[in-house]
Amino acid sequence: MQIKEYLDGCDDRASYVRHCLCANGDGDTPAMVAARRRHKAALMALLQPFIVFPERRELDVLLHHENADGHRLLSFVSHYDKSLSAAHGVLVELEAMAHDHDSYEVEAIFI
């Protein structure tokens, strides 16, 4: 729960988001690492600033960034859908927001 505690005490949202969008040597963002490890609480804490104050540019990076293997966050979460179902629902909604609720664009993501 250190991530949630950090987020709750963080006065600088921009700095926190910047850290959330930083990739490691494999190209994984912190949310990708949390999803890969099936850590629900950490993943939801990392998604919190994007849910509360969604900004298009940040959503694009969060949702469309590919790691070194060409995987995106949604692909990790979809792989573990049963244990990460809440995060899966949040990401689908964020995808809709990122694409201005354009059903054709959102549907294309899942094909």
Summary of the structure (lengths in Angstrom):
residues: 111
radius of gyration: 13.2
end to end distance: 34.8
largest distance: 39.4
contacts: 303
relative contact order: 0.14
helix: 67%
strand: 0%
